Amino acid sequence: MSGPADREPRRLARWWRRRSLRTRLTVIAATAIAVSVFGALQVGIELLDRELQDVAGKQLRADSRVLATDAERAGLAQVQLPPYPGSGRLVRVVLPDGSTRTPAGQPALPSVSEHAGRVARGASADLMEADDSDGYLIYTLRAGDGAVQVARVADDDSPITRFGLGMLLIGLLCVVGGALVGRTVARTGLAPIDRLTAAAVRVAHTRDLDADIPDEGGGEVRRLIQSINDMLAALRDSRRAQRLLAEDAAHELKTPLTSLRLNVELLIRLDRRGTLDSALPAESRTRLLDDLGAQVAELSTLAAELTDLARGDVSDESTELLDLADVVVAAATRARSRVPAIEVALDVTSVWVSGRPAALQRAVLNLIDNAGKWSPADQPVQVRLRAEGASAVLEVDDAGPGIDAADVPRVFDRFYRADSARALPGSGLGLSIVQRVVDAHGGRATVARSARGGALLRVDLPAAALPAPMR
């Protein structure tokens, strides 16, 4: 369990975190100035005290020498000690027997210390000592058979006290001024942040992503504004892409849904009239049901491709080291099972890449499906995989009519279908999914004309090092 001593720092930390940045800067500025001023005050008082102590010591030594000279001339017991004037230095004569003489009316000095007694007995020439209890600074000097002492007492209104009070007042004024200056500087320095915050709040409330935040300030503030503007631009592009996807999806769904609705309405109308068998012979009924099945399959494929495309690069599948040849073989097998009429000729070698197996298999399957639409029945789709430098190169070509030069730049665009492909099944999303998967793996997809006259789709992916064999 944490005690009160542990809770107090945490409470203070929470209080500090709840303060605004402007308040924090003000407190920091005032604290820094306070520490600087009071540190300088302490150093100044210490230096002044040492200087005054040195001056006072010199004065005591000089007065002691004068008194010692008079005492040696007239004798310790007979030397004249003028009456105490009421202020100033204090004097005392220490006789050989340990007794003392002081001027008339002079305040009593502390008793002669043991060290001062040694000076009077001749064990030492002089001694400077301070009596902290009474605030005396006493200098003892050997004279004749005894000693003389000159002392001064610390004055409550001494220069050090006056200097300290003055510096304390100046320090407090500096702290207050520092807090005001810190507040002003914080307000001025954070003004761009305030405007930036207001602009961000306005964007959040109005959902207007087209309103860029004005670029002002410098350094970190400018970089922050530029980063937010870049974020707004990315959000604009994302929203535009979502809108285009929704519009294109609605357009592509309209045709199969309309055809499916018309066929279903025809069946319902004939059934209600009781003329289904007479109006639709068995051959026509079979053809109509085949059309319905094809339209449902087209809708299912389109829905799956739209879902895959809308997910973008977000995938729960982890990246792993894999042999791309295994992926290509698996995709070809799936293509044959889906459309038995497609003949696929494989010429693959083992090439290792780092990627997501399911995504890569989907891309290869889309390439084979696209080629199968165009290849004549007696011409196989040729799939080749090889290592070329630091890349894994996958080529899929067909013996179809090829792609017109005008259509090449838009082959990988979503929902794009050439005029010659309008009559063929498909959504126009297959190759755009290929492009997205290849981009996500750091590769490149291109299209050209194959040696057989058809389309040659090529994918280059970064090759990975062959994994070490298991021992």
Contacts in CASP RR format, 6 or more apart in sequence:
PFRMAT RR
TARGET T0000
AUTHOR 0000-0000-0000
METHOD contacts of the structure
MODEL  1
MSGPADREPRRLARWWRRRSLRTRLTVIAATAIAVSVFGALQVGIELLDR
ELQDVAGKQLRADSRVLATDAERAGLAQVQLPPYPGSGRLVRVVLPDGST
RTPAGQPALPSVSEHAGRVARGASADLMEADDSDGYLIYTLRAGDGAVQV
ARVADDDSPITRFGLGMLLIGLLCVVGGALVGRTVARTGLAPIDRLTAAA
VRVAHTRDLDADIPDEGGGEVRRLIQSINDMLAALRDSRRAQRLLAEDAA
HELKTPLTSLRLNVELLIRLDRRGTLDSALPAESRTRLLDDLGAQVAELS
TLAAELTDLARGDVSDESTELLDLADVVVAAATRARSRVPAIEVALDVTS
VWVSGRPAALQRAVLNLIDNAGKWSPADQPVQVRLRAEGASAVLEVDDAG
PGIDAADVPRVFDRFYRADSARALPGSGLGLSIVQRVVDAHGGRATVARS
ARGGALLRVDLPAAALPAPMR
16 24 0 8 1.000
19 27 0 8 1.000
21 186 0 8 1.000
21 190 0 8 1.000
21 193 0 8 1.000
22 183 0 8 1.000
22 186 0 8 1.000
22 187 0 8 1.000
22 190 0 8 1.000
25 182 0 8 1.000
25 183 0 8 1.000
25 185 0 8 1.000
25 186 0 8 1.000
25 190 0 8 1.000
26 179 0 8 1.000
26 182 0 8 1.000
26 183 0 8 1.000
26 186 0 8 1.000
27 179 0 8 1.000
29 178 0 8 1.000
29 179 0 8 1.000
29 181 0 8 1.000
29 182 0 8 1.000
29 185 0 8 1.000
29 186 0 8 1.000
30 175 0 8 1.000
30 176 0 8 1.000
30 178 0 8 1.000
30 179 0 8 1.000
30 182 0 8 1.000
33 174 0 8 1.000
33 175 0 8 1.000
33 177 0 8 1.000
33 178 0 8 1.000
33 179 0 8 1.000
34 171 0 8 1.000
34 174 0 8 1.000
34 175 0 8 1.000
37 167 0 8 1.000
37 170 0 8 1.000
37 171 0 8 1.000
37 174 0 8 1.000
37 175 0 8 1.000
38 171 0 8 1.000
41 164 0 8 1.000
41 167 0 8 1.000
41 168 0 8 1.000
41 171 0 8 1.000
44 163 0 8 1.000
44 167 0 8 1.000
45 160 0 8 1.000
45 163 0 8 1.000
45 164 0 8 1.000
45 167 0 8 1.000
48 159 0 8 1.000
48 160 0 8 1.000
48 163 0 8 1.000
49 160 0 8 1.000
52 158 0 8 1.000
52 159 0 8 1.000
52 160 0 8 1.000
53 137 0 8 1.000
56 137 0 8 1.000
56 152 0 8 1.000
57 128 0 8 1.000
57 137 0 8 1.000
57 139 0 8 1.000
59 89 0 8 1.000
59 152 0 8 1.000
60 89 0 8 1.000
60 128 0 8 1.000
60 137 0 8 1.000
60 138 0 8 1.000
60 139 0 8 1.000
60 150 0 8 1.000
60 151 0 8 1.000
60 152 0 8 1.000
61 126 0 8 1.000
61 139 0 8 1.000
61 141 0 8 1.000
63 89 0 8 1.000
63 91 0 8 1.000
63 150 0 8 1.000
64 126 0 8 1.000
64 139 0 8 1.000
64 140 0 8 1.000
64 141 0 8 1.000
64 148 0 8 1.000
64 149 0 8 1.000
64 150 0 8 1.000
65 141 0 8 1.000
67 79 0 8 1.000
67 91 0 8 1.000
67 93 0 8 1.000
67 141 0 8 1.000
67 143 0 8 1.000
67 148 0 8 1.000
67 150 0 8 1.000
68 141 0 8 1.000
68 142 0 8 1.000
68 143 0 8 1.000
68 144 0 8 1.000
68 148 0 8 1.000
70 79 0 8 1.000
70 80 0 8 1.000
71 79 0 8 1.000
71 93 0 8 1.000
71 143 0 8 1.000
71 144 0 8 1.000
71 148 0 8 1.000
72 143 0 8 1.000
72 144 0 8 1.000
73 79 0 8 1.000
74 80 0 8 1.000
75 144 0 8 1.000
76 93 0 8 1.000
76 94 0 8 1.000
76 95 0 8 1.000
76 96 0 8 1.000
76 101 0 8 1.000
76 143 0 8 1.000
76 144 0 8 1.000
76 145 0 8 1.000
76 146 0 8 1.000
76 148 0 8 1.000
77 95 0 8 1.000
77 101 0 8 1.000
79 93 0 8 1.000
81 91 0 8 1.000
81 93 0 8 1.000
81 101 0 8 1.000
81 102 0 8 1.000
81 103 0 8 1.000
81 104 0 8 1.000
82 103 0 8 1.000
83 103 0 8 1.000
83 104 0 8 1.000
83 105 0 8 1.000
83 106 0 8 1.000
84 90 0 8 1.000
84 103 0 8 1.000
84 104 0 8 1.000
84 105 0 8 1.000
84 106 0 8 1.000
84 107 0 8 1.000
86 105 0 8 1.000
88 152 0 8 1.000
89 150 0 8 1.000
89 151 0 8 1.000
89 152 0 8 1.000
90 102 0 8 1.000
90 106 0 8 1.000
90 107 0 8 1.000
90 109 0 8 1.000
90 136 0 8 1.000
90 150 0 8 1.000
90 151 0 8 1.000
90 152 0 8 1.000
90 153 0 8 1.000
91 102 0 8 1.000
91 103 0 8 1.000
91 106 0 8 1.000
91 148 0 8 1.000
91 149 0 8 1.000
91 150 0 8 1.000
91 151 0 8 1.000
92 100 0 8 1.000
92 101 0 8 1.000
92 102 0 8 1.000
92 109 0 8 1.000
92 148 0 8 1.000
92 149 0 8 1.000
92 151 0 8 1.000
93 100 0 8 1.000
93 101 0 8 1.000
93 102 0 8 1.000
93 143 0 8 1.000
93 146 0 8 1.000
93 147 0 8 1.000
93 148 0 8 1.000
93 149 0 8 1.000
94 100 0 8 1.000
94 112 0 8 1.000
94 116 0 8 1.000
94 117 0 8 1.000
94 120 0 8 1.000
94 140 0 8 1.000
94 146 0 8 1.000
94 147 0 8 1.000
94 148 0 8 1.000
94 149 0 8 1.000
95 101 0 8 1.000
95 145 0 8 1.000
95 146 0 8 1.000
96 120 0 8 1.000
96 145 0 8 1.000
96 146 0 8 1.000
98 112 0 8 1.000
98 117 0 8 1.000
98 120 0 8 1.000
100 112 0 8 1.000
102 108 0 8 1.000
102 109 0 8 1.000
109 136 0 8 1.000
109 138 0 8 1.000
109 149 0 8 1.000
109 151 0 8 1.000
110 131 0 8 1.000
110 133 0 8 1.000
110 134 0 8 1.000
110 136 0 8 1.000
110 138 0 8 1.000
112 120 0 8 1.000
112 149 0 8 1.000
113 129 0 8 1.000
115 124 0 8 1.000
115 127 0 8 1.000
115 129 0 8 1.000
115 140 0 8 1.000
116 127 0 8 1.000
116 129 0 8 1.000
116 138 0 8 1.000
116 140 0 8 1.000
116 147 0 8 1.000
116 149 0 8 1.000
117 140 0 8 1.000
117 147 0 8 1.000
118 124 0 8 1.000
118 127 0 8 1.000
119 125 0 8 1.000
119 126 0 8 1.000
119 127 0 8 1.000
119 140 0 8 1.000
119 141 0 8 1.000
119 142 0 8 1.000
119 147 0 8 1.000
120 140 0 8 1.000
120 142 0 8 1.000
120 146 0 8 1.000
120 147 0 8 1.000
121 146 0 8 1.000
122 142 0 8 1.000
122 146 0 8 1.000
124 142 0 8 1.000
125 141 0 8 1.000
125 142 0 8 1.000
126 139 0 8 1.000
126 140 0 8 1.000
126 141 0 8 1.000
126 142 0 8 1.000
127 139 0 8 1.000
127 140 0 8 1.000
128 137 0 8 1.000
128 138 0 8 1.000
128 139 0 8 1.000
128 140 0 8 1.000
129 137 0 8 1.000
129 138 0 8 1.000
129 140 0 8 1.000
130 136 0 8 1.000
130 137 0 8 1.000
130 138 0 8 1.000
131 137 0 8 1.000
131 138 0 8 1.000
134 153 0 8 1.000
135 153 0 8 1.000
135 154 0 8 1.000
136 151 0 8 1.000
136 152 0 8 1.000
136 153 0 8 1.000
136 154 0 8 1.000
137 151 0 8 1.000
137 152 0 8 1.000
137 153 0 8 1.000
137 154 0 8 1.000
138 149 0 8 1.000
138 150 0 8 1.000
138 151 0 8 1.000
139 149 0 8 1.000
139 150 0 8 1.000
139 151 0 8 1.000
140 147 0 8 1.000
140 148 0 8 1.000
140 149 0 8 1.000
141 147 0 8 1.000
141 148 0 8 1.000
141 149 0 8 1.000
141 150 0 8 1.000
155 161 0 8 1.000
192 216 0 8 1.000
192 217 0 8 1.000
192 221 0 8 1.000
192 225 0 8 1.000
193 221 0 8 1.000
195 214 0 8 1.000
195 216 0 8 1.000
196 213 0 8 1.000
196 221 0 8 1.000
196 224 0 8 1.000
196 225 0 8 1.000
196 228 0 8 1.000
199 211 0 8 1.000
199 213 0 8 1.000
199 214 0 8 1.000
200 213 0 8 1.000
200 228 0 8 1.000
202 208 0 8 1.000
202 211 0 8 1.000
203 209 0 8 1.000
203 211 0 8 1.000
203 232 0 8 1.000
209 232 0 8 1.000
209 235 0 8 1.000
209 236 0 8 1.000
209 239 0 8 1.000
210 236 0 8 1.000
212 229 0 8 1.000
212 232 0 8 1.000
213 225 0 8 1.000
213 228 0 8 1.000
213 229 0 8 1.000
213 232 0 8 1.000
214 225 0 8 1.000
215 222 0 8 1.000
215 225 0 8 1.000
215 226 0 8 1.000
215 229 0 8 1.000
216 222 0 8 1.000
216 225 0 8 1.000
217 225 0 8 1.000
245 306 0 8 1.000
245 309 0 8 1.000
245 310 0 8 1.000
245 414 0 8 1.000
248 414 0 8 1.000
248 415 0 8 1.000
249 302 0 8 1.000
249 306 0 8 1.000
249 415 0 8 1.000
251 415 0 8 1.000
252 302 0 8 1.000
252 415 0 8 1.000
252 427 0 8 1.000
252 428 0 8 1.000
253 299 0 8 1.000
253 302 0 8 1.000
256 295 0 8 1.000
256 298 0 8 1.000
256 299 0 8 1.000
256 302 0 8 1.000
257 299 0 8 1.000
259 291 0 8 1.000
259 295 0 8 1.000
260 292 0 8 1.000
260 295 0 8 1.000
260 296 0 8 1.000
260 299 0 8 1.000
263 288 0 8 1.000
263 291 0 8 1.000
263 292 0 8 1.000
263 295 0 8 1.000
264 292 0 8 1.000
266 288 0 8 1.000
267 276 0 8 1.000
267 288 0 8 1.000
270 276 0 8 1.000
270 279 0 8 1.000
270 280 0 8 1.000
273 279 0 8 1.000
276 285 0 8 1.000
280 288 0 8 1.000
294 425 0 8 1.000
298 425 0 8 1.000
298 426 0 8 1.000
298 427 0 8 1.000
301 426 0 8 1.000
301 427 0 8 1.000
302 426 0 8 1.000
302 427 0 8 1.000
302 429 0 8 1.000
305 427 0 8 1.000
305 429 0 8 1.000
305 430 0 8 1.000
305 433 0 8 1.000
306 427 0 8 1.000
306 429 0 8 1.000
308 362 0 8 1.000
308 433 0 8 1.000
309 414 0 8 1.000
309 429 0 8 1.000
309 432 0 8 1.000
309 433 0 8 1.000
309 436 0 8 1.000
312 436 0 8 1.000
313 436 0 8 1.000
313 440 0 8 1.000
315 356 0 8 1.000
315 359 0 8 1.000
317 356 0 8 1.000
317 357 0 8 1.000
317 358 0 8 1.000
317 359 0 8 1.000
318 356 0 8 1.000
319 354 0 8 1.000
319 355 0 8 1.000
319 356 0 8 1.000
320 354 0 8 1.000
320 355 0 8 1.000
320 356 0 8 1.000
320 357 0 8 1.000
321 352 0 8 1.000
321 353 0 8 1.000
321 354 0 8 1.000
321 355 0 8 1.000
321 464 0 8 1.000
321 467 0 8 1.000
322 352 0 8 1.000
322 353 0 8 1.000
322 354 0 8 1.000
322 355 0 8 1.000
322 357 0 8 1.000
322 360 0 8 1.000
323 350 0 8 1.000
323 351 0 8 1.000
323 352 0 8 1.000
324 351 0 8 1.000
324 352 0 8 1.000
324 353 0 8 1.000
324 360 0 8 1.000
324 385 0 8 1.000
324 392 0 8 1.000
324 394 0 8 1.000
324 461 0 8 1.000
325 348 0 8 1.000
325 349 0 8 1.000
325 350 0 8 1.000
325 351 0 8 1.000
325 385 0 8 1.000
327 357 0 8 1.000
327 360 0 8 1.000
327 361 0 8 1.000
327 364 0 8 1.000
328 346 0 8 1.000
328 348 0 8 1.000
328 364 0 8 1.000
328 383 0 8 1.000
328 385 0 8 1.000
328 394 0 8 1.000
329 346 0 8 1.000
329 348 0 8 1.000
330 361 0 8 1.000
331 361 0 8 1.000
331 362 0 8 1.000
331 364 0 8 1.000
331 365 0 8 1.000
331 368 0 8 1.000
332 344 0 8 1.000
332 346 0 8 1.000
332 364 0 8 1.000
332 368 0 8 1.000
332 383 0 8 1.000
334 361 0 8 1.000
334 365 0 8 1.000
335 342 0 8 1.000
335 344 0 8 1.000
335 365 0 8 1.000
335 368 0 8 1.000
335 369 0 8 1.000
335 372 0 8 1.000
336 342 0 8 1.000
336 344 0 8 1.000
338 369 0 8 1.000
339 369 0 8 1.000
339 372 0 8 1.000
341 377 0 8 1.000
342 368 0 8 1.000
342 369 0 8 1.000
342 372 0 8 1.000
342 375 0 8 1.000
342 381 0 8 1.000
343 375 0 8 1.000
343 379 0 8 1.000
343 380 0 8 1.000
343 381 0 8 1.000
344 368 0 8 1.000
344 380 0 8 1.000
344 381 0 8 1.000
344 383 0 8 1.000
345 380 0 8 1.000
345 381 0 8 1.000
345 382 0 8 1.000
345 383 0 8 1.000
346 383 0 8 1.000
347 382 0 8 1.000
347 383 0 8 1.000
347 384 0 8 1.000
347 385 0 8 1.000
348 383 0 8 1.000
348 384 0 8 1.000
348 385 0 8 1.000
348 386 0 8 1.000
349 385 0 8 1.000
349 386 0 8 1.000
349 387 0 8 1.000
351 385 0 8 1.000
351 386 0 8 1.000
351 387 0 8 1.000
351 392 0 8 1.000
351 463 0 8 1.000
352 392 0 8 1.000
352 463 0 8 1.000
352 464 0 8 1.000
352 465 0 8 1.000
352 466 0 8 1.000
352 467 0 8 1.000
353 360 0 8 1.000
353 392 0 8 1.000
353 441 0 8 1.000
353 461 0 8 1.000
353 462 0 8 1.000
353 463 0 8 1.000
353 464 0 8 1.000
354 441 0 8 1.000
354 462 0 8 1.000
354 464 0 8 1.000
355 441 0 8 1.000
356 440 0 8 1.000
356 441 0 8 1.000
359 437 0 8 1.000
359 440 0 8 1.000
359 441 0 8 1.000
360 437 0 8 1.000
360 441 0 8 1.000
362 433 0 8 1.000
362 437 0 8 1.000
363 433 0 8 1.000
363 434 0 8 1.000
363 437 0 8 1.000
363 438 0 8 1.000
363 459 0 8 1.000
364 383 0 8 1.000
364 394 0 8 1.000
364 396 0 8 1.000
366 430 0 8 1.000
366 431 0 8 1.000
366 433 0 8 1.000
366 434 0 8 1.000
367 383 0 8 1.000
367 394 0 8 1.000
367 396 0 8 1.000
367 431 0 8 1.000
367 434 0 8 1.000
367 457 0 8 1.000
367 459 0 8 1.000
368 381 0 8 1.000
368 383 0 8 1.000
368 396 0 8 1.000
369 430 0 8 1.000
370 396 0 8 1.000
370 430 0 8 1.000
370 431 0 8 1.000
370 457 0 8 1.000
371 381 0 8 1.000
371 396 0 8 1.000
371 397 0 8 1.000
371 398 0 8 1.000
371 455 0 8 1.000
371 457 0 8 1.000
372 381 0 8 1.000
372 398 0 8 1.000
373 421 0 8 1.000
373 424 0 8 1.000
373 425 0 8 1.000
373 426 0 8 1.000
374 398 0 8 1.000
374 399 0 8 1.000
374 400 0 8 1.000
374 401 0 8 1.000
374 402 0 8 1.000
374 454 0 8 1.000
374 455 0 8 1.000
375 381 0 8 1.000
375 398 0 8 1.000
375 399 0 8 1.000
375 400 0 8 1.000
376 399 0 8 1.000
376 400 0 8 1.000
379 398 0 8 1.000
379 399 0 8 1.000
379 400 0 8 1.000
379 452 0 8 1.000
381 396 0 8 1.000
381 397 0 8 1.000
381 398 0 8 1.000
382 395 0 8 1.000
382 396 0 8 1.000
382 397 0 8 1.000
382 398 0 8 1.000
382 450 0 8 1.000
382 452 0 8 1.000
383 394 0 8 1.000
383 395 0 8 1.000
383 396 0 8 1.000
384 393 0 8 1.000
384 394 0 8 1.000
384 395 0 8 1.000
384 396 0 8 1.000
385 392 0 8 1.000
385 393 0 8 1.000
385 394 0 8 1.000
385 395 0 8 1.000
386 392 0 8 1.000
386 393 0 8 1.000
387 393 0 8 1.000
387 463 0 8 1.000
388 460 0 8 1.000
389 463 0 8 1.000
390 462 0 8 1.000
390 463 0 8 1.000
391 460 0 8 1.000
391 461 0 8 1.000
391 462 0 8 1.000
391 463 0 8 1.000
392 460 0 8 1.000
392 461 0 8 1.000
392 462 0 8 1.000
392 463 0 8 1.000
393 458 0 8 1.000
393 459 0 8 1.000
393 460 0 8 1.000
394 458 0 8 1.000
394 459 0 8 1.000
394 461 0 8 1.000
395 456 0 8 1.000
395 457 0 8 1.000
395 458 0 8 1.000
395 459 0 8 1.000
396 456 0 8 1.000
396 457 0 8 1.000
397 450 0 8 1.000
397 451 0 8 1.000
397 452 0 8 1.000
397 454 0 8 1.000
397 455 0 8 1.000
397 456 0 8 1.000
397 457 0 8 1.000
398 450 0 8 1.000
398 452 0 8 1.000
398 454 0 8 1.000
398 455 0 8 1.000
399 450 0 8 1.000
399 452 0 8 1.000
399 453 0 8 1.000
399 454 0 8 1.000
400 452 0 8 1.000
400 453 0 8 1.000
400 454 0 8 1.000
400 455 0 8 1.000
401 420 0 8 1.000
401 453 0 8 1.000
401 454 0 8 1.000
402 449 0 8 1.000
402 450 0 8 1.000
402 453 0 8 1.000
402 454 0 8 1.000
402 455 0 8 1.000
403 411 0 8 1.000
403 418 0 8 1.000
403 447 0 8 1.000
403 449 0 8 1.000
403 454 0 8 1.000
403 455 0 8 1.000
404 418 0 8 1.000
404 420 0 8 1.000
407 416 0 8 1.000
407 418 0 8 1.000
408 447 0 8 1.000
410 416 0 8 1.000
411 431 0 8 1.000
411 447 0 8 1.000
412 431 0 8 1.000
412 432 0 8 1.000
412 434 0 8 1.000
412 435 0 8 1.000
412 445 0 8 1.000
412 447 0 8 1.000
413 432 0 8 1.000
414 428 0 8 1.000
414 429 0 8 1.000
414 432 0 8 1.000
415 427 0 8 1.000
415 428 0 8 1.000
415 429 0 8 1.000
415 432 0 8 1.000
416 428 0 8 1.000
416 432 0 8 1.000
417 426 0 8 1.000
417 428 0 8 1.000
431 457 0 8 1.000
434 445 0 8 1.000
434 457 0 8 1.000
434 459 0 8 1.000
435 445 0 8 1.000
438 444 0 8 1.000
438 445 0 8 1.000
438 459 0 8 1.000
438 461 0 8 1.000
441 461 0 8 1.000
441 462 0 8 1.000
442 461 0 8 1.000
442 462 0 8 1.000
443 459 0 8 1.000
443 460 0 8 1.000
443 461 0 8 1.000
443 462 0 8 1.000
444 459 0 8 1.000
444 460 0 8 1.000
445 457 0 8 1.000
445 458 0 8 1.000
445 459 0 8 1.000
445 460 0 8 1.000
446 457 0 8 1.000
446 458 0 8 1.000
446 460 0 8 1.000
447 455 0 8 1.000
447 456 0 8 1.000
447 457 0 8 1.000
447 458 0 8 1.000
448 455 0 8 1.000
448 456 0 8 1.000
448 458 0 8 1.000
449 455 0 8 1.000
449 456 0 8 1.000
450 456 0 8 1.000
END
